[in-house]
């Protein structure tokens, strides 16, 4: 089998999602990320300390602001980058989230992967495409 991205580092990136897995946004995020397996290896973990990046689904911020802020504060303490995903079809997010994020992006899968990699590596030359 020919590898489409042979030069890519086969590192598995550990993502911590700031919201429980019973939300529609969480399911949508997982479905979109499942399409990236060829170029971007990842796993969702349940511990910010062991993660490479914190993903915040900002559409859920109003529903559980305290939990999301606690996760953000923990990520900041652990020097973990924070990627905030805007609600589908919206441009605005709470200013408090925008101020704390390393990257703020929409639901485009390629943009999500780029934002994760850029926030972790700070190097746009090593993106998989």
MMTF fields as JSON, N, C-alpha, C and O atoms, coordinates in Angstrom:
{
  "mmtfVersion": "1.0.0",
  "mmtfProducer": "UNKNOWN",
  "numBonds": 515,
  "numAtoms": 516,
  "numGroups": 129,
  "numChains": 1,
  "numModels": 1,
  "chainsPerModel": [1],
  "groupsPerChain": [129],
  "chainIdList": ["A"],
  "bondAtomList": [4, 2, 8, 6, 12, 10, 16, 14, 20, 18, 24, 22, 28, 26, 32, 30, 36, 34, 40, 38, 44, 42, 48, 46, 52, 50, 56, 54, 60, 58, 64, 62, 68, 66, 72, 70, 76, 74, 80, 78, 84, 82, 88, 86, 92, 90, 96, 94, 100, 98, 104, 102, 108, 106, 112, 110, 116, 114, 120, 118, 124, 122, 128, 126, 132, 130, 136, 134, 140, 138, 144, 142, 148, 146, 152, 150, 156, 154, 160, 158, 164, 162, 168, 166, 172, 170, 176, 174, 180, 178, 184, 182, 188, 186, 192, 190, 196, 194, 200, 198, 204, 202, 208, 206, 212, 210, 216, 214, 220, 218, 224, 222, 228, 226, 232, 230, 236, 234, 240, 238, 244, 242, 248, 246, 252, 250, 256, 254, 260, 258, 264, 262, 268, 266, 272, 270, 276, 274, 280, 278, 284, 282, 288, 286, 292, 290, 296, 294, 300, 298, 304, 302, 308, 306, 312, 310, 316, 314, 320, 318, 324, 322, 328, 326, 332, 330, 336, 334, 340, 338, 344, 342, 348, 346, 352, 350, 356, 354, 360, 358, 364, 362, 368, 366, 372, 370, 376, 374, 380, 378, 384, 382, 388, 386, 392, 390, 396, 394, 400, 398, 404, 402, 408, 406, 412, 410, 416, 414, 420, 418, 424, 422, 428, 426, 432, 430, 436, 434, 440, 438, 444, 442, 448, 446, 452, 450, 456, 454, 460, 458, 464, 462, 468, 466, 472, 470, 476, 474, 480, 478, 484, 482, 488, 486, 492, 490, 496, 494, 500, 498, 504, 502, 508, 506, 512, 510],
  "bondOrderList": [1, 1, 1, 1, 1, 1, 1, 1, 1, 1, 1, 1, 1, 1, 1, 1, 1, 1, 1, 1, 1, 1, 1, 1, 1, 1, 1, 1, 1, 1, 1, 1, 1, 1, 1, 1, 1, 1, 1, 1, 1, 1, 1, 1, 1, 1, 1, 1, 1, 1, 1, 1, 1, 1, 1, 1, 1, 1, 1, 1, 1, 1, 1, 1, 1, 1, 1, 1, 1, 1, 1, 1, 1, 1, 1, 1, 1, 1, 1, 1, 1, 1, 1, 1, 1, 1, 1, 1, 1, 1, 1, 1, 1, 1, 1, 1, 1, 1, 1, 1, 1, 1, 1, 1, 1, 1, 1, 1, 1, 1, 1, 1, 1, 1, 1, 1, 1, 1, 1, 1, 1, 1, 1, 1, 1, 1, 1, 1],
  "groupList": [{"groupName": "UNK", "atomNameList": ["N", "CA", "C", "O"], "elementList": ["N", "C", "C", "O"], "formalChargeList": [0, 0, 0, 0], "bondAtomList": [1, 0, 2, 1, 3, 2], "bondOrderList": [1, 1, 2], "singleLetterCode": "X", "chemCompType": "L-PEPTIDE LINKING"}],
  "groupTypeList": [0, 0, 0, 0, 0, 0, 0, 0, 0, 0, 0, 0, 0, 0, 0, 0, 0, 0, 0, 0, 0, 0, 0, 0, 0, 0, 0, 0, 0, 0, 0, 0, 0, 0, 0, 0, 0, 0, 0, 0, 0, 0, 0, 0, 0, 0, 0, 0, 0, 0, 0, 0, 0, 0, 0, 0, 0, 0, 0, 0, 0, 0, 0, 0, 0, 0, 0, 0, 0, 0, 0, 0, 0, 0, 0, 0, 0, 0, 0, 0, 0, 0, 0, 0, 0, 0, 0, 0, 0, 0, 0, 0, 0, 0, 0, 0, 0, 0, 0, 0, 0, 0, 0, 0, 0, 0, 0, 0, 0, 0, 0, 0, 0, 0, 0, 0, 0, 0, 0, 0, 0, 0, 0, 0, 0, 0, 0, 0, 0],
  "groupIdList": [1, 2, 3, 4, 5, 6, 7, 8, 9, 10, 11, 12, 13, 14, 15, 16, 17, 18, 19, 20, 21, 22, 23, 24, 25, 26, 27, 28, 29, 30, 31, 32, 33, 34, 35, 36, 37, 38, 39, 40, 41, 42, 43, 44, 45, 46, 47, 48, 49, 50, 51, 52, 53, 54, 55, 56, 57, 58, 59, 60, 61, 62, 63, 64, 65, 66, 67, 68, 69, 70, 71, 72, 73, 74, 75, 76, 77, 78, 79, 80, 81, 82, 83, 84, 85, 86, 87, 88, 89, 90, 91, 92, 93, 94, 95, 96, 97, 98, 99, 100, 101, 102, 103, 104, 105, 106, 107, 108, 109, 110, 111, 112, 113, 114, 115, 116, 117, 118, 119, 120, 121, 122, 123, 124, 125, 126, 127, 128, 129],
  "secStructList": [7, 7, 7, 6, 6, 6, 6, 1, 7, 7, 7, 3, 3, 3, 3, 3, 3, 1, 1, 7, 6, 6, 1, 2, 2, 2, 2, 2, 2, 2, 2, 2, 2, 4, 4, 4, 6, 6, 6, 7, 3, 3, 3, 3, 7, 1, 7, 6, 6, 6, 7, 1, 3, 3, 3, 3, 3, 4, 4, 4, 6, 6, 6, 6, 2, 2, 2, 2, 2, 2, 2, 2, 2, 2, 2, 2, 2, 6, 6, 7, 3, 3, 3, 3, 3, 7, 7, 6, 6, 7, 7, 7, 7, 7, 2, 2, 2, 2, 2, 2, 7, 1, 3, 3, 3, 7, 1, 7, 2, 2, 2, 2, 2, 2, 2, 2, 2, 2, 2, 2, 2, 7, 7, 4, 4, 4, 1, 7, 7],
  "xCoordList": [0.842, 0.0, 0.888, 1.848, 0.568, 1.323, 0.832, -0.37, 1.769, 1.394, 1.192, 2.043, 0.075, -0.197, 0.672, 0.97, 1.077, 1.878, 3.092, 3.179, 4.037, 5.139, 6.059, 6.715, 6.116, 7.028, 6.474, 7.182, 5.256, 4.612, 5.11, 5.248, 5.365, 5.687, 4.497, 3.362, 4.735, 3.649, 3.265, 2.665, 3.606, 3.237, 1.72, 0.984, 1.272, -0.15, -0.375, 0.167, -1.179, -1.456, -2.591, -3.608, -2.396, -3.376, -4.231, -3.726, -5.528, -6.466, -7.353, -7.891, -7.499, -8.457, -9.584, -9.345, -10.812, -11.981, -12.682, -13.026, -12.891, -13.515, -15.032, -15.724, -15.527, -16.972, -17.231, -16.529, -18.218, -18.482, -18.941, -19.409, -18.79, -19.061, -20.543, -20.873, -21.429, -22.854, -23.447, -24.668, -22.619, -23.127, -23.017, -22.163, -23.87, -23.844, -22.55, -21.995, -22.063, -20.81, -19.642, -18.783, -19.604, -18.541, -18.59, -17.561, -19.78, -19.951, -19.545, -18.875, -19.94, -19.568, -18.052, -17.472, -17.414, -15.954, -15.301, -14.409, -15.738, -15.155, -15.365, -14.454, -16.545, -16.821, -15.916, -15.403, -15.719, -14.851, -13.396, -12.695, -12.96, -11.568, -11.307, -10.175, -12.318, -12.122, -11.724, -11.212, -11.948, -11.6, -10.153, -9.711, -9.416, -8.043, -6.99, -5.798, -7.393, -6.463, -5.258, -4.189, -5.393, -4.265, -3.138, -1.961, -3.497, -2.496, -2.221, -1.19, -3.122, -3.029, -3.534, -4.729, -2.632, -2.999, -3.303, -2.551, -4.409, -4.843, -5.604, -6.066, -5.72, -6.585, -7.136, -6.489, -8.333, -8.946, -8.62, -8.819, -8.116, -7.774, -8.575, -9.197, -8.552, -9.361, -8.534, -8.952, -7.361, -6.478, -5.742, -4.952, -5.994, -5.341, -3.826, -3.097, -3.349, -1.912, -1.195, -0.082, -1.805, -1.184, -1.474, -0.949, -2.296, -2.692, -1.626, -0.749, -1.731, -0.899, -1.603, -0.955, -2.936, -3.723, -5.113, -5.655, -5.677, -7.061, -7.936, -7.652, -8.991, -9.968, -11.204, -11.758, -11.642, -12.843, -13.906, -13.704, -15.031, -16.178, -17.007, -17.827, -16.791, -17.312, -18.829, -19.388, -19.502, -20.955, -21.543, -22.714, -20.732, -21.186, -20.804, -21.089, -20.163, -19.655, -20.762, -20.612, -21.857, -22.953, -23.565, -23.973, -23.629, -24.243, -23.423, -23.986, -22.094, -21.246, -19.985, -18.866, -20.19, -19.103, -18.078, -16.875, -18.53, -17.606, -16.643, -15.442, -17.158, -16.29, -15.282, -14.098, -15.748, -14.855, -13.772, -12.61, -14.126, -13.118, -12.131, -10.941, -12.609, -11.697, -10.711, -9.52, -11.204, -10.32, -9.301, -8.126, -9.745, -8.836, -7.771, -6.591, -8.17, -7.201, -6.198, -5.011, -6.655, -5.75, -4.779, -3.582, -5.289, -4.427, -3.382, -2.219, -3.789, -2.84, -1.76, -0.578, -2.167, -1.218, -0.217, 0.959, -0.697, 0.138, 0.851, 1.52, 0.706, 1.305, 0.85, 1.64, -0.421, -1.003, -1.671, -2.35, -1.492, -2.182, -3.69, -4.153, -4.438, -5.901, -6.423, -6.157, -7.169, -7.801, -9.302, -9.911, -9.893, -11.331, -12.008, -11.594, -13.054, -13.834, -15.142, -15.917, -15.368, -16.598, -17.805, -17.675, -18.978, -20.197, -20.378, -20.042, -20.904, -21.088, -21.908, -22.998, -21.383, -22.085, -21.997, -22.61, -21.258, -21.143, -19.704, -18.757, -19.568, -18.245, -17.841, -16.653, -18.809, -18.511, -18.484, -19.28, -17.544, -17.485, -17.312, -16.956, -17.556, -17.338, -15.9, -14.947, -15.766, -14.45, -13.491, -12.298, -14.007, -13.177, -12.501, -11.334, -13.217, -12.622, -11.598, -10.506, -11.955, -11.044, -9.723, -8.659, -9.786, -8.578, -7.671, -6.459, -8.229, -7.44, -6.945, -6.102, -7.46, -7.153, -5.847, -5.483, -5.153, -4.021, -4.526, -3.959, -5.595, -6.202, -7.715, -8.234, -8.426, -9.89, -10.241, -9.84, -10.999, -11.309, -12.75, -13.428, -13.205, -14.535, -14.484, -13.524, -15.517, -15.669, -15.019, -15.229, -14.248, -13.563, -12.486, -11.62, -12.546, -11.641, -10.177, -9.361, -9.835, -8.44, -7.991, -6.855, -8.877, -8.546, -8.346, -7.478, -9.138, -8.995, -7.628, -6.914, -7.26, -5.959, -4.832, -3.899, -4.909, -3.886, -3.751, -2.641, -4.874, -4.846, -4.223, -3.454, -4.547, -3.958, -2.449, -1.687, -2.022, -0.583, 0.161, 1.238, -0.4, 0.257, 0.339, 1.345, -0.697, -0.676, 0.327, 0.887, 0.551, 1.498, 2.931, 3.825, 3.15, 4.514, 4.977, 6.18, 4.041, 4.377, 5.194, 6.006, 4.972, 5.756, 4.838, 4.406, 4.541, 3.638, 4.316, 3.634, 5.633, 6.318, 6.166, 6.463, 5.713, 5.584, 4.15, 3.85, 3.263, 1.888, 1.859, 2.706, 0.905, 0.918, 0.542, 0.423, 0.352, 0.008, 0.561, 0.38],
  "yCoordList": [-1.181, 0.0, 1.245, 1.33, 2.189, 3.433, 4.399, 4.629, 4.959, 5.959, 7.3, 7.746, 7.934, 9.238, 10.335, 11.326, 10.164, 11.172, 10.497, 10.466, 9.954, 9.19, 10.016, 9.471, 11.328, 12.183, 12.593, 13.221, 12.26, 12.724, 11.951, 10.728, 12.682, 12.099, 11.26, 11.734, 10.041, 9.143, 9.31, 8.416, 10.435, 10.723, 10.681, 11.1, 10.175, 10.194, 11.362, 11.388, 12.33, 13.516, 13.229, 12.64, 13.657, 13.41, 14.651, 15.714, 14.506, 15.618, 15.466, 14.389, 16.534, 16.565, 17.491, 18.652, 16.982, 17.759, 18.269, 17.495, 19.568, 20.165, 20.068, 21.081, 18.874, 18.644, 17.149, 16.424, 16.68, 15.239, 14.734, 15.491, 13.435, 12.833, 12.644, 11.959, 13.214, 13.048, 14.252, 14.404, 15.104, 16.279, 16.065, 15.309, 16.722, 16.636, 17.231, 16.701, 18.317, 18.923, 17.956, 17.877, 17.224, 16.246, 15.165, 14.8, 14.659, 13.626, 14.152, 13.45, 15.369, 15.984, 16.121, 15.834, 16.558, 16.69, 15.337, 15.243, 14.292, 12.964, 12.481, 11.909, 12.703, 12.275, 12.991, 12.366, 14.267, 15.018, 14.566, 14.402, 14.372, 13.973, 12.546, 12.221, 11.702, 10.322, 10.275, 9.257, 11.343, 11.408, 11.839, 11.933, 12.097, 12.599, 11.528, 11.834, 10.298, 9.26, 9.053, 8.689, 9.272, 9.06, 10.056, 9.699, 11.292, 12.35, 12.767, 13.376, 12.45, 12.984, 11.936, 11.646, 11.379, 10.357, 11.037, 11.902, 10.645, 11.303, 10.324, 9.278, 10.687, 9.957, 10.947, 11.937, 10.664, 11.498, 10.876, 9.679, 11.701, 11.212, 11.975, 12.994, 11.473, 12.047, 12.771, 12.871, 13.28, 13.913, 15.073, 14.856, 16.274, 17.446, 17.351, 17.693, 16.895, 16.827, 15.982, 16.32, 14.899, 14.007, 14.406, 13.791, 15.421, 15.806, 16.673, 17.233, 16.765, 17.693, 19.025, 20.056, 19.005, 20.207, 20.067, 18.966, 21.205, 21.257, 21.768, 22.813, 21.037, 21.449, 21.937, 21.213, 23.167, 23.726, 23.886, 24.599, 23.224, 23.358, 24.517, 24.342, 25.695, 26.919, 27.033, 27.82, 26.274, 26.297, 25.771, 26.004, 25.064, 24.484, 25.345, 24.984, 26.475, 27.331, 27.836, 27.807, 28.292, 28.822, 27.719, 27.961, 26.519, 25.389, 24.953, 24.562, 25.02, 24.561, 25.417, 24.918, 26.706, 27.678, 27.337, 27.435, 26.943, 26.67, 25.538, 25.653, 24.456, 23.331, 23.729, 23.408, 24.424, 24.812, 25.765, 25.625, 26.719, 27.633, 26.89, 27.204, 25.91, 25.094, 24.344, 24.281, 23.772, 23.067, 24.029, 23.687, 25.213, 26.208, 26.616, 26.695, 26.87, 27.255, 26.144, 26.414, 24.901, 23.758, 23.676, 23.462, 23.843, 23.795, 24.905, 24.678, 26.095, 27.209, 26.884, 27.135, 26.328, 25.944, 24.913, 24.941, 24.002, 22.924, 23.329, 22.505, 24.602, 25.096, 24.307, 24.039, 23.943, 23.231, 24.249, 25.156, 24.115, 25.02, 24.777, 23.681, 25.82, 25.764, 26.129, 27.217, 25.203, 25.429, 25.504, 24.561, 26.636, 26.844, 26.691, 27.299, 25.872, 25.68, 26.439, 26.211, 27.354, 28.156, 27.269, 26.23, 27.677, 26.942, 26.947, 27.922, 25.864, 25.729, 26.894, 27.181, 27.559, 28.649, 29.991, 30.958, 30.074, 31.335, 31.841, 31.063, 33.134, 33.752, 34.224, 34.282, 34.558, 35.135, 34.076, 33.136, 34.259, 33.437, 34.392, 35.554, 33.926, 34.81, 35.342, 34.596, 36.63, 37.275, 36.588, 36.473, 36.136, 35.45, 34.214, 33.95, 33.46, 32.292, 32.718, 32.155, 33.701, 34.16, 34.65, 34.399, 35.34, 35.857, 34.754, 34.947, 33.616, 32.541, 31.518, 30.681, 31.577, 30.569, 30.851, 32.004, 29.777, 29.891, 30.014, 30.746, 29.292, 29.301, 29.268, 28.585, 30.007, 29.959, 29.655, 30.381, 28.572, 28.15, 27.672, 27.49, 27.471, 26.932, 25.415, 24.786, 24.832, 23.379, 22.719, 21.524, 23.427, 22.828, 21.881, 22.281, 20.63, 19.609, 19.965, 19.822, 20.425, 20.799, 21.936, 21.944, 22.889, 24.002, 23.507, 24.005, 22.539, 21.975, 21.321, 21.569, 20.483, 19.807, 20.835, 20.743, 21.812, 22.867, 23.573, 23.776, 23.944, 24.674, 23.834, 24.347, 22.551, 21.668, 21.595, 21.791, 21.312, 21.185, 22.493, 22.494, 23.601, 24.896, 25.249, 25.795, 24.946, 25.289, 24.435, 24.881, 23.214, 22.323, 22.623, 22.724, 22.765, 22.875, 24.303, 24.563, 25.232, 26.608, 26.657, 27.561, 25.664, 25.571, 25.223, 24.078, 26.186, 25.945, 25.2, 24.799, 25.002, 24.309, 22.801, 22.11, 22.266, 20.818, 20.324, 19.224, 21.114, 20.661, 19.56, 19.553, 18.626, 17.447, 17.694, 16.73, 18.92, 19.191, 20.521, 20.936],
  "zCoordList": [0.0, 0.0, 0.0, 0.766, -0.845, -0.943, 0.127, 0.267, 0.876, 1.879, 1.192, 0.423, 1.47, 0.873, 1.47, 0.803, 2.717, 3.409, 4.062, 5.289, 3.265, 3.862, 4.747, 5.635, 4.516, 5.276, 6.628, 7.416, 6.907, 8.134, 9.348, 9.324, 10.374, 11.661, 12.11, 12.071, 12.53, 12.923, 14.389, 14.985, 14.958, 16.342, 16.492, 15.6, 17.619, 17.945, 18.892, 19.997, 18.454, 19.252, 20.219, 19.855, 21.453, 22.511, 22.709, 23.068, 22.471, 22.551, 23.781, 24.04, 24.524, 25.63, 25.201, 24.87, 25.206, 24.798, 26.042, 26.936, 26.093, 27.272, 27.198, 27.093, 27.252, 27.39, 27.343, 26.639, 28.075, 28.086, 26.723, 25.872, 26.553, 25.251, 24.94, 23.972, 25.712, 25.424, 24.699, 24.67, 24.118, 23.405, 21.896, 21.43, 21.15, 19.689, 19.133, 18.171, 19.721, 19.254, 19.405, 18.526, 20.506, 20.738, 19.661, 19.092, 19.387, 18.368, 16.995, 16.238, 16.671, 15.395, 15.291, 14.244, 16.368, 16.377, 16.098, 15.254, 16.798, 16.588, 15.158, 14.559, 14.608, 13.233, 12.238, 11.31, 12.418, 11.505, 11.639, 10.641, 12.856, 13.066, 12.577, 12.22, 12.555, 12.099, 10.627, 10.162, 9.901, 8.48, 8.262, 7.117, 9.317, 9.186, 9.431, 9.422, 9.648, 10.092, 9.184, 9.674, 7.894, 6.986, 7.249, 7.186, 7.542, 7.681, 9.116, 9.401, 10.007, 11.37, 12.352, 12.403, 13.119, 14.106, 15.428, 15.877, 16.051, 17.28, 18.154, 17.698, 19.409, 20.331, 21.345, 21.686, 21.815, 22.84, 24.185, 24.395, 25.093, 26.423, 27.469, 27.17, 28.694, 29.774, 30.824, 31.978, 30.439, 31.402, 30.726, 29.807, 31.168, 30.566, 30.706, 29.775, 31.846, 32.099, 31.054, 30.652, 30.61, 29.632, 28.189, 27.26, 27.993, 26.637, 25.971, 26.629, 24.653, 23.889, 23.7, 23.525, 23.735, 23.458, 24.073, 24.179, 24.477, 24.953, 23.814, 23.229, 23.503, 22.502, 23.244, 24.071, 22.954, 23.575, 22.496, 21.513, 22.687, 21.789, 22.319, 23.22, 21.759, 22.376, 22.366, 23.13, 21.528, 21.533, 22.83, 23.128, 23.599, 24.862, 26.062, 27.203, 25.807, 26.881, 27.797, 29.018, 27.233, 28.055, 28.909, 30.045, 28.367, 29.076, 30.29, 31.313, 30.18, 31.286, 31.38, 31.265, 31.59, 31.632, 32.713, 32.47, 33.886, 34.992, 34.653, 34.894, 34.102, 33.76, 32.688, 32.793, 31.666, 30.58, 31.081, 30.699, 31.919, 32.482, 33.373, 33.37, 34.134, 34.947, 34.061, 34.369, 32.955, 32.028, 31.406, 31.273, 31.032, 30.449, 31.462, 31.121, 32.685, 33.722, 33.977, 34.159, 33.994, 34.178, 32.995, 33.188, 31.781, 30.598, 30.64, 30.308, 31.044, 31.168, 32.197, 31.963, 33.33, 34.38, 33.863, 34.224, 33.013, 32.468, 31.169, 30.545, 30.763, 29.513, 28.287, 27.381, 28.27, 27.132, 26.214, 26.695, 24.91, 23.998, 24.028, 24.342, 23.694, 23.723, 22.339, 21.827, 21.742, 20.447, 20.684, 21.189, 20.314, 20.486, 19.128, 18.141, 19.095, 17.876, 18.021, 18.95, 17.074, 17.091, 16.804, 16.156, 17.284, 16.927, 15.408, 14.736, 14.888, 13.447, 12.9, 13.396, 11.883, 11.224, 11.926, 11.474, 13.008, 13.737, 13.691, 13.578, 13.78, 13.794, 15.183, 15.499, 16.002, 17.312, 18.403, 18.413, 19.318, 20.526, 21.701, 21.501, 22.917, 24.065, 24.077, 23.852, 24.342, 24.345, 25.312, 25.031, 26.439, 27.43, 26.834, 27.125, 26.006, 25.349, 24.308, 24.229, 23.523, 22.48, 23.07, 22.503, 24.196, 24.84, 25.37, 25.458, 25.721, 26.324, 25.305, 25.628, 24.084, 23.073, 22.34, 22.109, 21.98, 21.067, 19.634, 18.824, 19.335, 18.007, 18.169, 19.052, 17.316, 17.248, 15.801, 14.892, 15.59, 14.226, 14.139, 15.15, 12.893, 12.64, 12.536, 12.982, 11.949, 11.911, 10.707, 10.5, 9.908, 8.776, 9.295, 10.072, 8.861, 9.397, 9.169, 10.08, 7.974, 7.698, 8.609, 9.081, 8.854, 9.761, 11.191, 11.908, 11.598, 12.945, 13.086, 14.058, 12.115, 12.162, 12.141, 12.938, 11.238, 11.185, 12.527, 13.019, 13.115, 14.388, 15.49, 16.304, 15.523, 16.534, 16.342, 17.289, 15.119, 14.861, 15.098, 15.695, 14.638, 14.85, 16.328, 16.781, 17.074, 18.498, 19.268, 20.27, 18.802, 19.479, 19.052, 19.892, 17.742, 17.224, 16.97, 16.935, 16.793, 16.408, 15.125, 14.933, 14.232, 13.003, 11.832, 11.707, 10.986, 9.86, 8.71, 7.766, 8.758, 7.667, 7.749, 6.774, 8.877, 9.022, 8.937, 9.4, 8.355, 8.188, 7.133, 6.24, 7.211, 6.348, 4.895, 4.14, 4.472, 3.075, 2.662, 1.517]
}
